Amino acid sequence: MDLGQSSYPRRKTRQIMVGDVPVGGDAPITVQSMTTTRTADVEATLQQIYDLAMAGADIVRCTCNEIEAAEGLARIVPRSPVPIVADIHHQYRMALAALEAGVHCLRLNPGNIRKPEHIKLVAQEAKDRGVPIRIGVNGGSLHPDLYKKYGDRVTPEAMVESALTELAYFQEVGFEDVKISVKASSVPLMIEAYRQLSEAVDHPLHLGVTEAGPLPGGLIKATAGIGTLLAEGIGDTIRYSLTADPVEEVRAGRALLESMGLRERRNIDLIACPSCGRAEIDVIEVARKAQEAFGDRQIPLQVAVMGCVVNGPGEARDADLGIAAGRNKGHLFVRGQNVAVVPEDEMVDALVEWATYIHENGVEAALERARATSEAARRAAERDRDALLRAKGADANNSEQRVEVIRKL
């Protein structure tokens, strides 16, 4: 499957524009995050926005909880590299102030801005300015009447009803430029709510597991919820809500979309074997160093770190580039072909150097570069492979011996 190509059929949605970024329809699924600075602190907030944009964020949300925040937005929006969404809670006047500041989208929580006249006023002002609104339903802040209606508990039906009620207010003033989220901290609840919502509307959907928590648990929860829905073709924009640096949210979102073939790869995809008794190196440490060395370099290749030359090149033959450990050395391979032998302490540097060369010149150029030495590299890898098999055997973990004992019990 080509990078950026997915076998998951996308649910058909209408498209809206958040600034110059399309959301919904056939547009790429976008990645969002939210600043953690005080919006009134313009320079600190802009620095974080730039960090998020560099990490791959398509859209960034900032809180607008006070007049100073709205004033900050007026200064932030013209200097931002990505569209800005104003996050509004409780005070509808803050939504009006954010619109005046020039934001590209509003997020309203129907659970805490409840008066229909206020909701419709904001929708009318947004319509007049051509600014979309996200209806952001949160399982933790539903309208009290909905809690009572559904047995004093949060249900998917209650969350969807909240969204549809808000949408009806918008429709009264002819406002249709809407995207919707129905987030919850419970993964099963969130998944079911989005499934029901996707059947009820054709508006683009913003996916997220709210308050997912710190790493690694929060990452797992968010991926379980968002990934499940994306695999069903549901979702047009995503946000990981982690108790972590928001840059980590963006990295996680990008990684998920890239791994599912839903966005073109920006950085390397580092794959590594889980190690076994044949491993000639500390695979975990080498993989960590490689990940660190590549950092945020925008080299969209698949790079493999394999613990030995027995199965390494074969198992990672589809990788653009890889290295397999031998005796105090690394066997470098490009698309499964051995191209060089490097000392153990130079393996990571060699990976970065060859990845950069391939990115700039292509795989064929890299193979041509190595043609003079590739045969020697192949023979060296074969010698190390044979020596390793003689020393440790094909079954280095002795699993087959254990199986034979079990069979005799």
Buried (B, 14 or more C-beta within 10 A) or exposed (E): EEEBEBEBEBBEBBEBBBBEBBBBEEBBBBBBBBBEBBBBBBEBBBEBBBBBBEBBBBBBBBBBBBEEBBBBBBBBBEEBEBBBBBBBBEBBBBBBBBBBBBBBBBBBBBBBBBEEEBBBBBBBBBBEEEBBBBBBBBBEBBBEEBBEBBEEEBBBBBBBBBBBBBBEBBEEBEBEBBBBBBBBBBBEBBBBBBBBBBEEBEBBBBBBBBBBBEBEEBBBBBBBBBBBBBBBEBBBBBBBBBEBBBBBBBBBBBBBBBEBBBBEBBBBBBBBBEBBEBBBBEBBEBBBBBBEBBEEBEBBBBBBBBBBBBBBBEBBEEBBBBBBBBEEBBBBBBBBBBBBBBEBEEBBBBBBEBBBBBBEEEBEEBBEBBEEBBEEBBEBBEEBBEEBBEEBBEBBEEEEEEEEEEEEE
